[in-house]
Amino acid sequence: MNSDKINGVMDKVVGKAQEVAGDVTGDERLQAEGSTRYVAGALQEKYGDAVSCVSDLVKKKPLTTVAIFAGVSLLAGLLLRRR
């Protein structure tokens, strides 16, 4: 588990707690901050998952990774050259 995923999970927990506290106290601003923090935490957690998947792919299939990177770079070069 990487730090992005851990931080994302922590932000989700804190955001949910803020959201509940806002509901209980009737503080709409606290509730909105909690909802925002929860969504940001979920996005960071998914980013951590993606980084972990890419890292695993690079470790398991380095030649495939190089081929994909070369193809994407070639495509980007062709697209940028046409401008």
C-alpha positions in Angstrom: 0.0 0.0 0.0 1.5 3.3 -1.0 1.3 6.7 0.7 -1.3 8.2 -1.7 -3.7 5.4 -1.0 -3.2 5.7 2.8 -3.6 9.4 2.7 -6.7 9.0 0.6 -8.3 6.6 3.0 -7.5 8.9 5.9 -9.0 11.9 4.1 -12.2 9.9 3.4 -12.5 9.0 7.1 -11.9 12.5 8.3 -14.3 13.9 5.6 -17.0 11.5 6.6 -16.6 12.5 10.2 -16.8 16.2 9.3 -19.9 15.6 7.2 -21.6 13.7 10.1 -20.6 16.4 12.6 -22.0 19.0 10.2 -25.3 17.1 10.0 -25.6 16.7 13.8 -24.8 20.4 14.5 -26.6 21.8 11.5 -23.4 23.5 10.3 -23.8 23.5 6.5 -20.2 24.8 5.9 -18.7 21.9 8.0 -20.9 19.4 6.1 -19.8 20.8 2.8 -16.1 20.7 3.8 -16.5 17.1 4.9 -18.1 16.2 1.6 -15.4 17.9 -0.3 -12.7 16.2 1.8 -14.3 12.8 1.3 -14.4 13.2 -2.5 -10.8 14.4 -2.5 -9.8 11.4 -0.4 -11.6 9.0 -2.7 -9.8 10.5 -5.7 -6.4 10.3 -4.0 -7.1 6.7 -3.1 -7.9 5.8 -6.7 -4.7 7.7 -7.8 -2.8 5.5 -5.4 -4.4 2.4 -6.8 -3.4 3.5 -10.4 0.2 4.2 -9.4 0.4 0.8 -7.7 -1.0 -0.9 -10.9 1.4 0.9 -13.1 4.3 0.0 -10.8 3.3 -3.6 -10.8 3.1 -3.6 -14.6 6.6 -2.1 -14.9 8.0 -4.7 -12.6 6.3 -7.7 -14.2 6.6 -6.7 -17.9 9.3 -4.1 -18.5 9.5 -4.6 -22.3 5.8 -4.2 -22.7 6.0 -1.0 -20.7 8.8 0.3 -22.9 6.8 -0.5 -26.0 3.7 1.2 -24.8 5.7 4.3 -23.7 7.4 4.4 -27.1 4.1 4.1 -28.9 2.5 6.9 -26.9 5.6 9.1 -27.4 5.5 8.5 -31.1 1.8 9.4 -31.3 2.3 12.5 -29.2 5.2 13.6 -31.5 3.2 13.1 -34.6 0.2 15.0 -33.2 2.3 17.9 -32.0 4.3 18.1 -35.2 1.2 18.7 -37.3 0.4 22.0 -35.6 
